[in-house]
């Protein structure tokens, strides 16, 4: 990045903070700031009229939100909801500065579009799993990735997997009876990550 671009970035970055559970942006809300996440995490979810939700992706430190970039480029409103998962520290750029850097700075442009490429790959995997993956296998993969202990309600797990609480509760009970997990209030303890991994692996194998 050129000294002029670095100076423009440094002079215009605005520090922003938000507590856990704060709705950072919502469906059809306007978009005017480009965010770079410094600390904390954000869940980007797509709610349906039925009340169900599906997790599109999660933002971690070092990430930027591709939906935000897309809305800034297209001058459109948000098509999803962003909820702060853990206390957030971010740096924001106003739209005019974002546009200028995108046009004038090759490294900044590469940063934005590299994040686009990574996120599109993640979303393609999500579409494949939701469309073609049995819920048992998706749930197993979800639990293995968060072993040995997941702190989440059945409703939160259902939201992330794009299904309903009753179905998740029933599947978790089946996994508990089989000795895969132990259910506690607001928690799931993984007892046999190896067998769960085999179940999750069936999803990956079936996609090739």
ChimeraX attribute file (.defattr): number of C-alpha atoms within 10 A of each C-alpha:
attribute: neighborCount
match mode: 1-to-1
recipient: residues
	/A:1	13
	/A:2	11
	/A:3	8
	/A:4	11
	/A:5	17
	/A:6	13
	/A:7	11
	/A:8	14
	/A:9	18
	/A:10	11
	/A:11	10
	/A:12	14
	/A:13	17
	/A:14	14
	/A:15	13
	/A:16	14
	/A:17	13
	/A:18	17
	/A:19	15
	/A:20	14
	/A:21	14
	/A:22	15
	/A:23	16
	/A:24	15
	/A:25	19
	/A:26	19
	/A:27	14
	/A:28	12
	/A:29	14
	/A:30	15
	/A:31	20
	/A:32	19
	/A:33	19
	/A:34	25
	/A:35	23
	/A:36	21
	/A:37	21
	/A:38	18
	/A:39	18
	/A:40	19
	/A:41	21
	/A:42	27
	/A:43	21
	/A:44	24
	/A:45	22
	/A:46	20
	/A:47	18
	/A:48	10
	/A:49	6
	/A:50	6
	/A:51	8
	/A:52	16
	/A:53	21
	/A:54	20
	/A:55	22
	/A:56	20
	/A:57	18
	/A:58	17
	/A:59	20
	/A:60	19
	/A:61	15
	/A:62	10
	/A:63	19
	/A:64	21
	/A:65	22
	/A:66	21
	/A:67	20
	/A:68	24
	/A:69	23
	/A:70	17
	/A:71	18
	/A:72	22
	/A:73	13
	/A:74	9
	/A:75	14
	/A:76	15
	/A:77	19
	/A:78	19
	/A:79	16
	/A:80	19
	/A:81	22
	/A:82	26
	/A:83	20
	/A:84	22
	/A:85	20
	/A:86	17
	/A:87	15
	/A:88	20
	/A:89	19
	/A:90	22
	/A:91	18
	/A:92	19
	/A:93	20
	/A:94	16
	/A:95	17
	/A:96	12
	/A:97	16
	/A:98	22
	/A:99	16
	/A:100	12
	/A:101	19
	/A:102	18
	/A:103	11
	/A:104	14
	/A:105	15
	/A:106	13
	/A:107	14
	/A:108	18
	/A:109	15
	/A:110	12
	/A:111	13
	/A:112	17
	/A:113	15
	/A:114	13
	/A:115	15
	/A:116	18
	/A:117	11
	/A:118	11
	/A:119	18
	/A:120	13
	/A:121	10
	/A:122	14
	/A:123	14
	/A:124	10
	/A:125	12
	/A:126	18
	/A:127	12
	/A:128	13
	/A:129	18
	/A:130	15
	/A:131	9
	/A:132	12
	/A:133	19
	/A:134	13
	/A:135	19
	/A:136	18
	/A:137	20
	/A:138	20
	/A:139	23
	/A:140	24
	/A:141	22
	/A:142	18
	/A:143	23
	/A:144	22
	/A:145	13
	/A:146	14
	/A:147	16
	/A:148	14
	/A:149	16
	/A:150	18
	/A:151	14
	/A:152	13
	/A:153	16
	/A:154	20
	/A:155	19
	/A:156	18
	/A:157	22
	/A:158	22
	/A:159	21
	/A:160	20
	/A:161	21
	/A:162	19
	/A:163	17
	/A:164	18
	/A:165	17
	/A:166	12
	/A:167	14
	/A:168	21
	/A:169	17
	/A:170	12
	/A:171	16
	/A:172	21
	/A:173	16
	/A:174	14
	/A:175	19
	/A:176	17
	/A:177	11
	/A:178	11
	/A:179	13
	/A:180	20
	/A:181	23
	/A:182	18
	/A:183	15
	/A:184	10
	/A:185	9
	/A:186	12
	/A:187	14
	/A:188	22
	/A:189	19
	/A:190	23
	/A:191	16
	/A:192	16
	/A:193	20
	/A:194	12
	/A:195	14
	/A:196	22
	/A:197	17
	/A:198	14
	/A:199	18
	/A:200	23
	/A:201	15
	/A:202	15
	/A:203	21
	/A:204	14
	/A:205	8
	/A:206	9
	/A:207	10
	/A:208	5
